[in-house]
Amino acid sequence: MESFGIAAFRSRQAVLRFDDQLRKAGIPTQIITTPRAISMGCGLSIRFDQRALPSAMEIYHTQQPSPNLIGFYIARNVEGRISVTSVRV
């Protein structure tokens, strides 16, 4: 089972801005299509190692939080199916 963190936003600009902030902090990221289970937003999200979730949330809170955040999630890929669990911001 593969697990990873996701940050989902309502705008592509917010995705790109936060992706840049995470990379500058040394957190490897990947811009992905938002999983269907989240089903809202601009269609793009940021994927990162699940262990970086606390750091990503800290960066979000200290870097002028975007009102476009949908939320942070932990995604699990089980046999090709992705399920997501919301994480409190």
N, C-alpha and C positions, 0 to 999 in steps of 0.2 A: 504494500500500500504506500503510495506516494502522498505526502502532505506538503502544502505550501501556503504562504500568506498571500492575500489579495487586498489591494486598496482600490475601491471603486468610486468613481466620480461621475457627476452629471455632465461635465464638459471635457472635451479633448484638451483644451488649454490647461485645465487643472491637472489632468493626467500628466501632461508633458512637464509642467512645472514641478509637481511632486516627484516625478521620476528623476528629474535633474537634482533635486534636493537629496534624494536617497543616494544617488550615485556619488555626489560630492561628499557624502558621509561615509562612503566606502561600502555601501550595501549594493551588491549586484542585483539588477532588476531585469525584467523583461516586460514589454508592453504586450498584452494579450487581448483577445476578444473576451469580453465579459461573459462569464459562464451563464448559461440559461437560468440557473437557479437564482441568480441575483436579479435578472430580468428587468433592469431599469438602467437609465443613464445613457451615456453617449455611445456605448458599445465597446469602449476600451477600458481596460483596467491595468493595474500594475501587479505583476507577480514577483515575489521574492521568497527567500528561504524562510520557512516558518520560524526558525530560531531568531530571525531579525525582527519579528513582529513587535516586541516591546520597544526596540530602538526606532522602528518606523513610526510607531504611535507617538513616541517622545518628540521626534523630529516634526511630525505634523502639528503637535501642540505648541512647539516653540517657534515655528516659522509662519506666523500669521495664518492660522487655520482658514482653509477655504470653505465657504458656505456650500460649495458644490460637492462635498464629500457625501457619498451614499453610506459608506461604512468600510470597516475592516473585517476581513473574513479569514477563516481557516478552511482551505479546500482540501478534500481528500479524493484521490483518484483510485477508485476500487474497480478493478476489472473494466477499465475504460469508461466508467461512469463517475462524474464529478458531483460530489455533494458538498455543500458549503454550510458553515456554521458562523453566525454573526458574532463578532467580538465587541464588547462595550468599548466605546471611544472615551 
